[in-house]
Each structure stands twice: as structure tokens, then as C-alpha cells.
Amino acid sequence: MYRQEDLICVAKRENNRKRNYVLVNPLQGKHVPVNPGKALELFECLVKPLQEAYGRERLLLIGFAETATAIGAAVAAKLGALYMQTTRENIPGVDFFMFSEDHSHATEQKLVKDDIDSVIAQVDRAIFIEDEVTTGRTILHIIDVLKSAYPDFSSYGVASILNGMDPENLNAYKVRGIALHYLVKTDSRKYGRAAERFRGDGIYVPAALGREMAGVKEIRVGGAMNARRLVSGRDYKNACEKLWDEISRQAALPSIQKLLVIGTEEFMYPGLYVAGQAEEAGMDVRFHATTRSPIAVSGEADYPLHVRYELRSLYESGRVTFLYDIDTYDAVWIVTDAGSDEREGIYSLVNALRRKNKGPVTLVRWCED
């Protein structure tokens, strides 16, 4: 079982008056490079309590973007549940449920209404998957939205790695009959003061948008599944297995000893799965992902993040994203479902990687066709 010190590093949010701290989980594979097996092992610890509580129920799992998308997908794959994630991306031709996260740097969240419409009569319970639940108010808000749309559906639950809810918020769930499952209970009252002591004097690297692509191989792999839309968890995992098969066929695996695999923003699970397979093949692998989160970096030894690379998004022109604490590797694989139109994003990411990595970089675009 995990302890708080295994899963919690307090960091400073940048320019966020509503909440000055963010909890960085060193095993989650978002901000801190992690052995993929350790991340997947952590995520799958949520499987057993859900099996025990809802073993005979047909479940719809909903993972929260950005940070819980891989958690939700990994759990859905193990349970054989239906899965979809919230998103901040635009999806043409669909209707959305809209809601917000008050403390977040990017507050708008969306769920594809069309997909929930198509499946709500076929499931027994919807379970929201999060990395951290602090107050639970965001999830209560989306449950209210869903109850308004589907008054005959009333079975909901929440599963998270961390739970920092105070007694008042816990009681709000209890009286509404919404079960909470989590691995570690935290006390969020102390984190704001802890964040204040850090200087924020780390290294901030501005985005470099030069078009230097020497040593970068770009490949397209078909068969993509988009978890922003409803998917079968097991089918999603099987599609990721085929993605790994194609990457391993085209990459020079015997020559790679130390490998970095990078996911992009909300798109985390396929890259993490590929990284896990590479690790099982005998490579020394790390995984982390680009993010919208502007976290301060600091020079203290006990601070979780020390170097921040500013990037441009692979998904939207002008969107600023970040990657933290790049190390040196024999090879780098960037695994993304972003289209090929937004070139500034890949230029900035490759330029950031080149500060520490002179070896081959493979850009894998996972496509539906």
C-alpha cells in the first residue's frame, strides 16, 4: 500500500489566486518522468476496490483531463468497462455537457453528450476517475448536470488516487449516496503554507520555435481510438497493443537502452502503454507528458520540479504548454494523436528535447485511418 510521501510532492501553482499549490505525484507519469511499470501498477490499485464494490455492475468510467486520463483508461482496461474522458479540445459535430473546475488554470471541461446518450440505458453506474479529489465540488456539479439530463439514472461513484476532502464535503457525498474510493487520504489544509516556502527560482526555458528537425523520424500508425469519445476499455488497450507492435517494428529496438516516451496533454494512456511494453522488452524507460499546467520550478533539493520548458501545443495554435525536467536518453519517442497541421508545437517540443538529447527522435502520430 502507498503512503502519502510516496505520492505527494507539494509544488507552487503559478499565478493562481484560488489555490497556490499543486500536488505533484512522482509516480503518475504527468509532470515527473517515471518508470511506466510503476505508474501502471499504481493506477491498477484502484481496480480491486471497484471490483469488490461493483463486480456485477455494468460500469461507465469517466476520467478527468488532463491528469487522470491514463488512470481512467488503465482501470477501464482491467475492468473491461466502458470508458470516456472529459476534454478541453474541440470535437466537431457533437453536443457537449459543459462544466468547470474553479481552481484550475484551464477551467472549462466537456463531456460528449451524444455518447452518454447512446449508453446511459445500458450501464448501471457511472464512476468518475481522478488523480486527486480536494473538495469534490467539480464532480458534484457534473453529477447535477447529468441528473438533470437523465433523471432516471442515479448511480454514481468516484475513485481517485488521493482524497483530501474535509468532513463537510465528505458528508455531502454521503447524504447523496455517492460512494468514494481512494488509495490515500490527505489533509489539504497544510499544502498552501508548504508551497509558500519554495523560492520558485528554478530554470525557466522559453519556447524555441526554430524548424530544426534533423534526426527526427515521423511515422503514422493507423487504428487509433479516441477516448474523448466512448470506447471499450479492453478494445482501447488492444488498439494500444497494435500501436506498440507497429512502433516496435519500425524502431531500432536493439540499439536502444535508455528511452524516453512522451505523451501530449490529454493524450497519455497510449504513450504510457507503449512505454510499459518497451520496459517489458528490457529497455530502461521513462514516461511523462506535456501539460497545460504552469507550475513554478524551484532550486530546492526537496522540490519536485527544477526545469520548465515552455512549448507550443500540438493541438491548437497559440496555446502555451510545458514539459518539466527533461533528462538525457538514447532515443525519444513522442506519441500523439495531434494532427499534422500545427507545426509550431512539434518544433518547440523537439527544440526543448535537443537541449539534452542529440540522438534519434521518433514522432509517432496515431491516426484513425
One Martini backbone bead per residue (centre of mass of N, CA, C, O) as a GRO file, in nm:
protein
  369
    1MET     BB    1   0.100   0.034   0.016
    2TYR     BB    2   0.054   0.369   0.010
    3ARG     BB    3   0.200   0.674   0.082
    4GLN     BB    4   0.217   1.004   0.090
    5GLU     BB    5   0.530   1.022   0.018
    6ASP     BB    6   0.489   0.863  -0.259
    7LEU     BB    7   0.247   1.082  -0.389
    8ILE     BB    8   0.363   1.364  -0.252
    9CYS     BB    9   0.430   1.687  -0.401
   10VAL     BB   10   0.482   2.012  -0.334
   11ALA     BB   11   0.368   2.285  -0.536
   12LYS     BB   12   0.363   2.575  -0.736
   13ARG     BB   13   0.151   2.783  -0.849
   14GLU     BB   14   0.095   2.995  -1.125
   15ASN     BB   15  -0.109   3.248  -1.102
   16ASN     BB   16  -0.308   3.136  -0.846
   17ARG     BB   17  -0.548   3.254  -0.623
   18LYS     BB   18  -0.725   2.998  -0.546
   19ARG     BB   19  -0.449   2.814  -0.572
   20ASN     BB   20  -0.099   2.777  -0.472
   21TYR     BB   21  -0.119   2.464  -0.528
   22VAL     BB   22   0.035   2.146  -0.623
   23LEU     BB   23   0.013   1.800  -0.673
   24VAL     BB   24   0.291   1.592  -0.717
   25ASN     BB   25   0.316   1.281  -0.879
   26PRO     BB   26   0.590   1.066  -0.926
   27LEU     BB   27   0.392   0.809  -1.047
   28GLN     BB   28   0.198   0.931  -1.290
   29GLY     BB   29   0.332   1.061  -1.566
   30LYS     BB   30   0.333   1.380  -1.607
   31HIS     BB   31   0.574   1.567  -1.474
   32VAL     BB   32   0.731   1.311  -1.388
   33PRO     BB   33   0.952   1.094  -1.457
   34VAL     BB   34   0.866   0.742  -1.522
   35ASN     BB   35   0.817   0.430  -1.464
   36PRO     BB   36   0.565   0.272  -1.617
   37GLY     BB   37   0.513   0.036  -1.418
   38LYS     BB   38   0.456   0.217  -1.170
   39ALA     BB   39   0.209   0.361  -1.281
   40LEU     BB   40   0.032   0.112  -1.350
   41GLU     BB   41   0.033  -0.006  -1.065
   42LEU     BB   42  -0.113   0.226  -0.931
   43PHE     BB   43  -0.374   0.236  -1.100
   44GLU     BB   44  -0.453  -0.076  -1.043
   45CYS     BB   45  -0.536  -0.028  -0.737
   46LEU     BB   46  -0.842   0.056  -0.822
   47VAL     BB   47  -0.970  -0.213  -0.910
   48LYS     BB   48  -1.046  -0.382  -0.659
   49PRO     BB   49  -1.258  -0.193  -0.518
   50LEU     BB   50  -1.448  -0.199  -0.768
   51GLN     BB   51  -1.495  -0.500  -0.783
   52GLU     BB   52  -1.612  -0.534  -0.495
   53ALA     BB   53  -1.851  -0.319  -0.532
   54TYR     BB   54  -1.910  -0.378  -0.883
   55GLY     BB   55  -1.883  -0.671  -1.021
   56ARG     BB   56  -2.197  -0.680  -1.162
   57GLU     BB   57  -2.160  -0.417  -1.303
   58ARG     BB   58  -2.220  -0.171  -1.541
   59LEU     BB   59  -1.957   0.042  -1.646
   60LEU     BB   60  -1.880   0.397  -1.637
   61LEU     BB   61  -1.587   0.560  -1.710
   62ILE     BB   62  -1.449   0.890  -1.598
   63GLY     BB   63  -1.192   1.084  -1.706
   64PHE     BB   64  -0.976   1.345  -1.615
   65ALA     BB   65  -0.868   1.627  -1.749
   66GLU     BB   66  -0.551   1.549  -1.781
   67THR     BB   67  -0.436   1.358  -1.534
   68ALA     BB   68  -0.670   1.099  -1.553
   69THR     BB   69  -0.670   0.944  -1.828
   70ALA     BB   70  -0.481   0.700  -1.768
   71ILE     BB   71  -0.620   0.592  -1.522
   72GLY     BB   72  -0.896   0.530  -1.648
   73ALA     BB   73  -0.796   0.342  -1.877
   74ALA     BB   74  -0.654   0.128  -1.701
   75VAL     BB   75  -0.906   0.047  -1.540
   76ALA     BB   76  -1.094  -0.023  -1.780
   77ALA     BB   77  -0.916  -0.248  -1.896
   78LYS     BB   78  -0.936  -0.437  -1.642
   79LEU     BB   79  -1.266  -0.431  -1.619
   80GLY     BB   80  -1.422  -0.392  -1.897
   81ALA     BB   81  -1.505  -0.102  -1.940
   82LEU     BB   82  -1.638   0.178  -2.002
   83TYR     BB   83  -1.494   0.476  -2.177
   84MET     BB   84  -1.425   0.823  -2.084
   85GLN     BB   85  -1.335   1.162  -2.132
   86THR     BB   86  -1.255   1.451  -2.069
   87THR     BB   87  -1.243   1.783  -2.232
   88ARG     BB   88  -1.077   2.076  -2.413
   89GLU     BB   89  -1.146   1.996  -2.685
   90ASN     BB   90  -1.245   2.002  -3.015
   91ILE     BB   91  -1.555   1.853  -3.145
   92PRO     BB   92  -1.707   1.795  -3.420
   93GLY     BB   93  -2.059   1.730  -3.427
   94VAL     BB   94  -2.119   1.777  -3.113
   95ASP     BB   95  -2.247   1.741  -2.797
   96PHE     BB   96  -2.225   1.904  -2.473
   97PHE     BB   97  -2.107   1.892  -2.158
   98MET     BB   98  -2.070   2.161  -1.925
   99PHE     BB   99  -1.785   2.255  -1.717
  100SER     BB  100  -1.601   2.336  -1.409
  101GLU     BB  101  -1.281   2.443  -1.257
  102ASP     BB  102  -1.206   2.673  -1.028
  103HIS     BB  103  -0.879   2.609  -0.970
  104SER     BB  104  -0.806   2.613  -1.257
  105HIS     BB  105  -0.625   2.720  -1.540
  106ALA     BB  106  -0.844   2.530  -1.709
  107THR     BB  107  -1.182   2.527  -1.659
  108GLU     BB  108  -1.287   2.385  -1.903
  109GLN     BB  109  -1.527   2.120  -1.945
  110LYS     BB  110  -1.602   1.809  -2.133
  111LEU     BB  111  -1.882   1.610  -2.258
  112VAL     BB  112  -2.012   1.375  -2.465
  113LYS     BB  113  -2.344   1.350  -2.505
  114ASP     BB  114  -2.399   1.144  -2.730
  115ASP     BB  115  -2.257   0.904  -2.581
  116ILE     BB  116  -2.429   0.898  -2.326
  117ASP     BB  117  -2.698   0.860  -2.465
  118SER     BB  118  -2.615   0.570  -2.594
  119VAL     BB  119  -2.547   0.429  -2.277
  120ILE     BB  120  -2.722   0.487  -2.016
  121ALA     BB  121  -2.922   0.226  -2.045
  122GLN     BB  122  -2.655   0.009  -2.018
  123VAL     BB  123  -2.588   0.117  -1.730
  124ASP     BB  124  -2.541   0.122  -1.368
  125ARG     BB  125  -2.266   0.306  -1.354
  126ALA     BB  126  -2.090   0.607  -1.271
  127ILE     BB  127  -1.730   0.669  -1.273
  128PHE     BB  128  -1.504   0.884  -1.138
  129ILE     BB  129  -1.169   0.970  -1.240
  130GLU     BB  130  -0.893   1.055  -1.023
  131ASP     BB  131  -0.612   1.177  -0.870
  132GLU     BB  132  -0.761   1.432  -0.720
  133VAL     BB  133  -0.966   1.504  -0.431
  134THR     BB  134  -1.052   1.793  -0.253
  135THR     BB  135  -1.387   1.863  -0.257
  136GLY     BB  136  -1.596   1.757  -0.506
  137ARG     BB  137  -1.754   1.986  -0.664
  138THR     BB  138  -1.713   1.920  -0.961
  139ILE     BB  139  -1.855   1.644  -0.958
  140LEU     BB  140  -2.127   1.741  -0.850
  141HIS     BB  141  -2.188   1.919  -1.089
  142ILE     BB  142  -2.192   1.696  -1.311
  143ILE     BB  143  -2.410   1.528  -1.175
  144ASP     BB  144  -2.629   1.740  -1.195
  145VAL     BB  145  -2.628   1.751  -1.501
  146LEU     BB  146  -2.696   1.449  -1.545
  147LYS     BB  147  -2.961   1.439  -1.378
  148SER     BB  148  -3.111   1.637  -1.558
  149ALA     BB  149  -3.085   1.454  -1.820
  150TYR     BB  150  -3.103   1.172  -1.617
  151PRO     BB  151  -3.341   1.105  -1.388
  152ASP     BB  152  -3.322   0.768  -1.394
  153PHE     BB  153  -3.020   0.822  -1.314
  154SER     BB  154  -2.836   0.747  -0.981
  155SER     BB  155  -2.543   0.603  -1.027
  156TYR     BB  156  -2.254   0.693  -0.837
  157GLY     BB  157  -1.890   0.750  -0.848
  158VAL     BB  158  -1.553   0.761  -0.687
  159ALA     BB  159  -1.206   0.751  -0.807
  160SER     BB  160  -0.883   0.782  -0.635
  161ILE     BB  161  -0.574   0.836  -0.522
  162LEU     BB  162  -0.668   1.105  -0.385
  163ASN     BB  163  -0.805   1.242  -0.061
  164GLY     BB  164  -0.899   1.591   0.065
  165MET     BB  165  -1.160   1.583   0.213
  166ASP     BB  166  -1.371   1.717   0.418
  167PRO     BB  167  -1.632   1.654   0.622
  168GLU     BB  168  -1.840   1.821   0.465
  169ASN     BB  169  -1.786   1.693   0.183
  170LEU     BB  170  -1.827   1.401   0.264
  171ASN     BB  171  -2.126   1.438   0.351
  172ALA     BB  172  -2.239   1.523   0.077
  173TYR     BB  173  -2.200   1.235  -0.037
  174LYS     BB  174  -2.346   1.061   0.170
  175VAL     BB  175  -2.638   1.189   0.139
  176ARG     BB  176  -2.625   1.104  -0.186
  177GLY     BB  177  -2.489   0.814  -0.232
  178ILE     BB  178  -2.171   0.864  -0.294
  179ALA     BB  179  -1.907   0.686  -0.359
  180LEU     BB  180  -1.572   0.649  -0.217
  181HIS     BB  181  -1.248   0.596  -0.371
  182TYR     BB  182  -0.916   0.534  -0.226
  183LEU     BB  183  -0.572   0.527  -0.128
  184VAL     BB  184  -0.528   0.833  -0.007
  185LYS     BB  185  -0.539   1.036   0.271
  186THR     BB  186  -0.572   1.390   0.299
  187ASP     BB  187  -0.452   1.730   0.401
  188SER     BB  188  -0.510   2.036   0.240
  189ARG     BB  189  -0.447   2.269   0.457
  190LYS     BB  190  -0.109   2.253   0.437
  191TYR     BB  191  -0.018   2.324   0.133
  192GLY     BB  192  -0.007   2.630   0.107
  193ARG     BB  193   0.225   2.676   0.311
  194ALA     BB  194   0.432   2.487   0.177
  195ALA     BB  195   0.453   2.649  -0.096
  196GLU     BB  196   0.567   2.927   0.017
  197ARG     BB  197   0.876   2.831   0.076
  198PHE     BB  198   0.926   2.843  -0.218
  199ARG     BB  199   1.111   3.029  -0.456
  200GLY     BB  200   1.104   2.981  -0.778
  201ASP     BB  201   1.436   2.941  -0.892
  202GLY     BB  202   1.438   2.805  -1.146
  203ILE     BB  203   1.433   2.686  -1.475
  204TYR     BB  204   1.338   2.894  -1.758
  205VAL     BB  205   1.240   2.785  -2.080
  206PRO     BB  206   1.188   2.908  -2.366
  207ALA     BB  207   1.051   2.901  -2.657
  208ALA     BB  208   1.154   2.714  -2.953
  209LEU     BB  209   1.071   2.768  -3.315
  210GLY     BB  210   1.262   2.626  -3.472
  211ARG     BB  211   1.316   2.410  -3.779
  212GLU     BB  212   1.472   2.165  -3.632
  213MET     BB  213   1.464   1.811  -3.779
  214ALA     BB  214   1.707   1.664  -3.728
  215GLY     BB  215   1.661   1.326  -3.644
  216VAL     BB  216   1.352   1.313  -3.735
  217LYS     BB  217   1.097   1.071  -3.718
  218GLU     BB  218   0.796   1.024  -3.908
  219ILE     BB  219   0.500   0.846  -3.807
  220ARG     BB  220   0.217   0.646  -3.910
  221VAL     BB  221  -0.063   0.512  -3.723
  222GLY     BB  222  -0.318   0.316  -3.726
  223GLY     BB  223  -0.612   0.251  -3.524
  224ALA     BB  224  -0.736   0.468  -3.367
  225MET     BB  225  -0.850   0.575  -3.043
  226ASN     BB  226  -1.097   0.799  -2.891
  227ALA     BB  227  -1.141   0.884  -2.547
  228ARG     BB  228  -1.337   1.133  -2.589
  229ARG     BB  229  -1.480   0.889  -2.666
  230LEU     BB  230  -1.645   0.611  -2.661
  231VAL     BB  231  -1.507   0.313  -2.506
  232SER     BB  232  -1.351   0.021  -2.477
  233GLY     BB  233  -1.112  -0.068  -2.267
  234ARG     BB  234  -1.010  -0.324  -2.416
  235ASP     BB  235  -0.997  -0.205  -2.702
  236TYR     BB  236  -0.796   0.016  -2.631
  237LYS     BB  237  -0.567  -0.169  -2.548
  238ASN     BB  238  -0.549  -0.326  -2.817
  239ALA     BB  239  -0.475  -0.077  -2.984
  240CYS     BB  240  -0.210  -0.021  -2.825
  241GLU     BB  241  -0.075  -0.287  -2.903
  242LYS     BB  242  -0.064  -0.221  -3.208
  243LEU     BB  243   0.104   0.029  -3.176
  244TRP     BB  244   0.351  -0.112  -3.057
  245ASP     BB  245   0.404  -0.308  -3.290
  246GLU     BB  246   0.468  -0.080  -3.498
  247ILE     BB  247   0.692   0.064  -3.353
  248SER     BB  248   0.880  -0.186  -3.311
  249ARG     BB  249   0.912  -0.236  -3.620
  250GLN     BB  250   1.040   0.070  -3.684
  251ALA     BB  251   1.231   0.041  -3.453
  252ALA     BB  252   1.560   0.029  -3.293
  253LEU     BB  253   1.566  -0.162  -3.028
  254PRO     BB  254   1.861  -0.286  -2.982
  255SER     BB  255   1.994   0.023  -2.957
  256ILE     BB  256   1.814   0.060  -2.699
  257GLN     BB  257   1.831   0.154  -2.352
  258LYS     BB  258   1.743   0.464  -2.321
  259LEU     BB  259   1.401   0.575  -2.282
  260LEU     BB  260   1.171   0.821  -2.412
  261VAL     BB  261   0.823   0.884  -2.341
  262ILE     BB  262   0.574   1.102  -2.494
  263GLY     BB  263   0.303   1.277  -2.414
  264THR     BB  264  -0.009   1.473  -2.500
  265GLU     BB  265  -0.167   1.593  -2.264
  266GLU     BB  266  -0.451   1.405  -2.275
  267PHE     BB  267  -0.249   1.203  -2.425
  268MET     BB  268  -0.140   0.913  -2.239
  269TYR     BB  269  -0.194   0.602  -2.248
  270PRO     BB  270  -0.055   0.508  -2.512
  271GLY     BB  271   0.230   0.596  -2.424
  272LEU     BB  272   0.238   0.432  -2.161
  273TYR     BB  273   0.199   0.158  -2.287
  274VAL     BB  274   0.446   0.162  -2.469
  275ALA     BB  275   0.648   0.202  -2.240
  276GLY     BB  276   0.579  -0.065  -2.094
  277GLN     BB  277   0.665  -0.252  -2.330
  278ALA     BB  278   0.958  -0.154  -2.346
  279GLU     BB  279   1.027  -0.241  -2.059
  280GLU     BB  280   0.962  -0.546  -2.104
  281ALA     BB  281   1.195  -0.555  -2.337
  282GLY     BB  282   1.454  -0.412  -2.151
  283MET     BB  283   1.425  -0.118  -2.109
  284ASP     BB  284   1.508   0.209  -2.005
  285VAL     BB  285   1.219   0.381  -1.890
  286ARG     BB  286   1.044   0.689  -1.958
  287PHE     BB  287   0.750   0.885  -1.850
  288HIS     BB  288   0.581   1.172  -1.995
  289ALA     BB  289   0.403   1.499  -2.021
  290THR     BB  290   0.246   1.730  -2.153
  291THR     BB  291   0.120   2.063  -2.039
  292ARG     BB  292  -0.083   2.331  -1.912
  293SER     BB  293   0.073   2.345  -1.647
  294PRO     BB  294   0.194   2.630  -1.452
  295ILE     BB  295   0.467   2.543  -1.285
  296ALA     BB  296   0.678   2.602  -1.058
  297VAL     BB  297   1.026   2.629  -1.025
  298SER     BB  298   1.296   2.486  -0.812
  299GLY     BB  299   1.611   2.450  -0.626
  300GLU     BB  300   1.526   2.260  -0.428
  301ALA     BB  301   1.576   1.932  -0.344
  302ASP     BB  302   1.255   1.888  -0.239
  303TYR     BB  303   1.170   1.963  -0.516
  304PRO     BB  304   1.008   1.827  -0.801
  305LEU     BB  305   1.082   2.090  -0.989
  306HIS     BB  306   1.349   2.258  -1.199
  307VAL     BB  307   1.259   2.242  -1.513
  308ARG     BB  308   1.109   2.464  -1.761
  309TYR     BB  309   0.939   2.405  -2.071
  310GLU     BB  310   0.836   2.592  -2.319
  311LEU     BB  311   0.549   2.555  -2.532
  312ARG     BB  312   0.363   2.434  -2.799
  313SER     BB  313   0.091   2.315  -2.918
  314LEU     BB  314  -0.033   2.036  -3.111
  315TYR     BB  315  -0.357   2.148  -3.116
  316GLU     BB  316  -0.304   2.477  -3.076
  317SER     BB  317  -0.271   2.783  -3.164
  318GLY     BB  318  -0.104   2.957  -2.894
  319ARG     BB  319  -0.072   2.738  -2.697
  320VAL     BB  320   0.052   2.689  -2.381
  321THR     BB  321   0.311   2.468  -2.279
  322PHE     BB  322   0.470   2.187  -2.092
  323LEU     BB  323   0.796   2.070  -1.969
  324TYR     BB  324   0.970   1.856  -1.731
  325ASP     BB  325   1.269   1.739  -1.668
  326ILE     BB  326   1.483   1.675  -1.881
  327ASP     BB  327   1.668   1.418  -2.002
  328THR     BB  328   1.899   1.164  -2.097
  329TYR     BB  329   1.893   0.975  -2.408
  330ASP     BB  330   1.900   0.755  -2.675
  331ALA     BB  331   1.579   0.796  -2.706
  332VAL     BB  332   1.276   0.940  -2.862
  333TRP     BB  333   0.919   0.922  -2.805
  334ILE     BB  334   0.640   1.065  -2.969
  335VAL     BB  335   0.300   1.038  -2.859
  336THR     BB  336   0.023   1.116  -3.082
  337ASP     BB  337  -0.309   1.268  -3.197
  338ALA     BB  338  -0.211   1.488  -3.356
  339GLY     BB  339  -0.204   1.668  -3.608
  340SER     BB  340  -0.009   1.819  -3.887
  341ASP     BB  341  -0.065   2.141  -3.878
  342GLU     BB  342   0.088   2.191  -3.594
  343ARG     BB  343   0.421   2.285  -3.597
  344GLU     BB  344   0.513   2.449  -3.348
  345GLY     BB  345   0.487   2.222  -3.142
  346ILE     BB  346   0.710   2.031  -3.252
  347TYR     BB  347   0.940   2.231  -3.257
  348SER     BB  348   0.946   2.298  -2.952
  349LEU     BB  349   0.986   2.008  -2.850
  350VAL     BB  350   1.245   1.935  -3.000
  351ASN     BB  351   1.415   2.173  -2.892
  352ALA     BB  352   1.398   2.087  -2.598
  353LEU     BB  353   1.522   1.803  -2.629
  354ARG     BB  354   1.802   1.905  -2.760
  355ARG     BB  355   1.935   2.007  -2.493
  356LYS     BB  356   1.980   1.671  -2.410
  357ASN     BB  357   1.922   1.543  -2.715
  358LYS     BB  358   2.099   1.388  -3.004
  359GLY     BB  359   1.928   1.171  -3.079
  360PRO     BB  360   1.672   0.997  -3.173
  361VAL     BB  361   1.349   1.107  -3.304
  362THR     BB  362   1.009   0.991  -3.266
  363LEU     BB  363   0.713   1.063  -3.444
  364VAL     BB  364   0.393   0.955  -3.335
  365ARG     BB  365   0.103   0.919  -3.532
  366TRP     BB  366  -0.221   0.856  -3.428
  367CYS     BB  367  -0.458   0.713  -3.650
  368GLU     BB  368  -0.760   0.615  -3.786
  369ASP     BB  369  -0.636   0.532  -4.092
   0.00000   0.00000   0.00000
